[in-house]
Amino acid sequence: MIRGVIFDMDGTITAPYINWRELREKIGAPPGQTIMDFIDSLPEERSIWANQELLTAEMAAAENAAANEGIFDLLRALSAMGIRLSVVTNNHQAAMKTVLLRYGLHFDTALAREDGDIKPSPDLIYKALAGMKLTANEVVTVGDGRYDIEACKRAGVRCIYLTHGNPAFEHKPSVTSLSEVLPLIETDLC
């Protein structure tokens, strides 16, 4: 039985906004390496600049990205069912807090990159589980990216892949919109 749901933020709670390809080109990050790993590998002065570019993009998204269609109804329904809610994002805490305040969202646990090793590491997933006081088999995540899926697999947590109708890779279960998530959770089909 599902007792908790962990949500990714960008592309899941909010509609996709950041042009990651453009940001990668701007800071010189190669494909196949996470942006944070790339930034961490840079000399200090360049790392500070690249981190600021990333934060600028994240804050623009936090201040401008639309809420994903169906997110408010889904969160209300899950809360009414007594399901614990968490958000885990690779974003900066300031961007995460901006989104939560902007939309008046409350989560039992809210974790950003400052809180641990970022996805695809399972670290933040483990911390969300601890914060919700639940085990991996009682929780499902909802995310729209490969790192969401990888982090969940490593943590032993089921994941629903939100494809936005354009799957980048194969994963089951997958949904095209958030309106498809609740039936999967209610019937424990995830």
C-alpha positions in Angstrom: 0.0 0.0 0.0 1.3 3.4 -0.9 1.7 5.7 2.1 4.0 8.4 0.6 4.8 10.1 -2.7 8.0 11.8 -3.6 7.8 14.4 -6.4 10.5 15.8 -8.5 10.1 19.6 -9.0 11.2 20.8 -12.5 9.0 19.2 -15.1 6.9 17.5 -12.5 5.5 20.1 -10.1 6.2 22.8 -12.6 6.1 22.6 -16.4 9.5 22.3 -18.1 11.1 25.7 -18.4 14.9 25.6 -18.4 16.6 25.1 -21.7 19.2 22.6 -20.4 21.0 22.3 -23.8 21.4 26.1 -23.9 22.7 26.2 -20.3 25.1 23.4 -21.0 26.5 25.2 -24.0 26.8 28.5 -22.1 28.9 27.0 -19.2 30.7 24.5 -21.4 29.3 21.3 -19.8 29.8 18.2 -22.0 27.0 15.8 -22.7 26.9 12.7 -20.5 28.1 14.5 -17.4 25.7 16.1 -14.9 25.9 19.8 -14.8 26.7 19.7 -11.1 29.6 17.2 -11.6 30.9 19.5 -14.4 30.7 22.6 -12.2 32.4 20.7 -9.3 35.3 19.8 -11.6 36.0 23.4 -12.6 38.6 25.7 -11.1 37.2 27.8 -8.3 36.7 31.1 -10.1 35.0 29.4 -13.1 33.0 27.2 -10.8 31.6 30.2 -9.0 30.6 31.7 -12.3 29.0 28.5 -13.6 27.1 28.0 -10.3 25.7 31.6 -10.6 24.6 30.9 -14.2 22.8 27.7 -13.0 21.2 29.5 -10.1 20.0 32.3 -12.4 18.4 29.8 -14.7 16.8 27.9 -11.8 15.4 31.2 -10.2 14.0 32.3 -13.6 12.3 28.9 -13.8 11.0 29.2 -10.2 9.6 32.6 -10.8 8.1 32.0 -14.2 7.4 28.3 -14.8 3.7 27.4 -14.9 2.4 24.8 -12.5 2.1 21.5 -14.3 -1.5 20.8 -15.3 -3.2 18.6 -12.6 -0.6 19.1 -9.9 -2.9 20.9 -7.4 -5.7 18.4 -7.8 -3.3 15.5 -7.4 -1.7 16.9 -4.3 -5.1 17.7 -2.7 -6.4 14.1 -3.5 -3.2 12.5 -2.0 -3.4 14.7 1.1 -7.1 13.8 1.6 -6.1 10.1 1.4 -3.5 10.8 4.2 -0.6 10.1 2.0 2.7 11.8 3.0 4.2 14.1 0.4 7.8 15.0 -0.3 9.6 17.0 -3.0 13.2 16.1 -4.0 15.0 18.3 -6.4 18.5 18.8 -7.8 17.7 22.6 -7.7 19.1 25.1 -5.3 17.1 25.5 -2.1 16.2 29.1 -3.0 14.6 28.0 -6.2 12.7 25.2 -4.5 11.5 27.5 -1.8 10.4 30.1 -4.4 8.2 27.5 -6.2 6.7 26.2 -2.9 5.9 29.7 -1.7 4.7 30.9 -5.1 2.1 28.1 -5.3 1.4 27.8 -1.6 2.5 24.2 -1.6 3.3 22.2 1.6 5.3 19.0 1.7 6.2 16.8 4.7 9.8 16.9 3.5 11.4 19.2 1.0 14.9 18.5 -0.1 17.2 20.4 -2.5 20.8 19.8 -3.6 22.3 21.4 -0.5 20.7 18.6 1.5 22.7 15.8 0.1 24.1 14.1 -3.0 22.0 14.9 -6.0 20.1 12.5 -8.2 21.0 10.0 -9.7 22.4 9.3 -6.3 19.7 7.8 -4.0 20.9 10.0 -1.1 18.0 12.5 -1.2 15.5 9.7 -1.7 16.7 8.0 1.4 16.5 11.3 3.3 12.9 11.8 2.1 12.0 8.3 3.2 13.5 9.1 6.7 11.7 12.4 6.8 8.4 10.8 6.0 9.1 7.9 8.4 8.3 5.4 5.6 10.1 2.5 4.0 11.0 2.2 0.3 8.1 -0.3 -0.4 5.6 2.2 1.0 6.6 5.0 -1.3 6.4 5.9 -5.0 8.1 8.7 -6.8 6.8 10.8 -9.7 9.5 12.3 -11.9 10.1 13.3 -15.5 13.8 12.5 -16.0 16.4 9.7 -16.2 18.0 10.8 -13.0 14.7 10.5 -11.1 14.3 7.0 -12.3 17.9 6.0 -11.6 17.8 7.5 -8.1 14.6 5.6 -7.3 16.0 2.3 -8.7 19.1 2.7 -6.5 16.9 3.4 -3.5 14.5 0.5 -4.1 11.6 2.9 -4.6 9.0 2.6 -7.3 8.8 5.4 -9.8 6.2 6.7 -12.2 7.8 8.3 -15.2 6.0 11.5 -16.4 6.8 11.6 -20.1 4.8 14.7 -21.1 3.8 12.6 -24.2 7.4 12.5 -25.4 9.3 9.6 -23.6 13.1 10.0 -23.8 13.5 6.4 -22.7 11.6 3.3 -21.7 10.2 2.9 -18.2 7.1 1.3 -16.7 4.8 2.6 -15.4 4.9 5.8 -17.5 2.2 8.4 -17.8 1.7 11.3 -20.2 0.1 13.6 -17.6 -0.4 14.0 -13.9 -4.1 13.0 -14.2 -3.0 9.4 -14.8 -1.0 9.2 -11.5 -3.8 8.9 -8.9 -5.4 5.8 -10.4 -2.0 4.1 -10.3 -1.5 4.9 -6.7 -5.1 4.1 -5.7 -4.9 0.6 -7.2 -1.2 0.1 -6.2 -0.3 -0.5 -9.9 2.9 1.5 -9.8 
